[in-house]
Structure formats: structure tokens, C-alpha cells
Amino acid sequence: MLRMILLLTLVFSTGMRLHAKESSQRTTLAKLFGQSKDKFKIDTCQKFHLNPTEIFNTIKYKTNFNKNCDLQGEVGIKLLVPFPIKMEVKNLSHYKKLLGTGKINLGLENPPKILAEITKGELKGKDTIYFNAYYSGEVLPAKTLKVKPGTESVRVEIYDKAFSKIKETFHLKIK
């Protein structure tokens, strides 16, 4: 779930130039969601914990740049309520900011799932990548809502600037 919030993501003019741009955007978003051993690091950023007793309160999530965390910013998260995401990133090609609207839900199916999304996402810098991303992970019963390892996935949709046309969709299995 941290990867989703940290988030939180890639596009296809014409010919080889278009393909190279698309491949670059896909690679950049994969790095954003923690799918690369390259420079961008989020695994050691401040962890986000959702306690069952606090699920309807606003929870402040704050992380700062450090040697092992390439994400900085603060968001106020409330279950089922959209919240703005405005974070800074480093070591992610030419991109410096992650913007969008986040939302976290609990799926009541069996097994229960935590569902998170970033809509109207923008990874901004020298260029801008426009995207939506949807995260899902099975919840383990515990005092905090922990995600079962190996059950996490993210579906990413890359859009044009107006968010009127999907240019590419891909799925990532979180390791």
C-alpha cells in the first residue's frame, strides 16, 4: 500500500521516437511503484500503518528524503475520502513532483483487500506523465491492517494530457 500512496506512474508521436517515449514512461512508472533496483528507493521511507481503530480518522503520513528514501511530503489520509497528493521525488529521471488524488478503500470480499488509487496522477519535471494507478493487496488479520506478501498488484493507465484517452495500460505484481 505504501507503494501506491507513494506514490504513486507511461505513453506511446509516431514511429521509433514514440515507442522510445512510451518505453521510458513505463519504465519510470515501474520505478515509482518500487519495481526496479535502480536509483529510486521507497522501501525504507516512513511506513504507513492503518489501524482498525483509526480507519475513519484522518491519518497524517509524512516522509522525508534520506539516503534510502527518494520521496518527500505529507498527506492527510482518510478511508473512503479522496485526498490530495503533493510529494517531491528525487532520483527518478527528470521528474521532481508527484501530484494527484488518492483514495483508500477496504474490499469486503474474502479474503479482505485493501484497495488504493491515484487518479489524475501527474509525474512532473522536464516532461509530465499523466496516469491513474489502482493498487490491491490482501489484508492479514492483525492489530494494524497489514498486507499479505505476494498479493500486491498495481494496474496503471497512462493518459493524454486531457485525461480523455488511455494511451497504455499495464499491470505490476509487487514483489
Buried (B, 14 or more C-beta within 10 A) or exposed (E): BBBBBBBBBBBBEEEEEEEEBBEBBBBBBBBBBBBBEEEBBBEEBBEBBBEEEBBEEEBEBEBEBEEEBBBBBEBEBBBEEBBEBEBBBBEBBEBEBBBBBBBBEBBEEEEBBBBBBBBBBBBBBEBBBBBBBBBBBBBBEEEBBBBEEEBBBBBBBBBEEEBEEEBBEBEBEBE
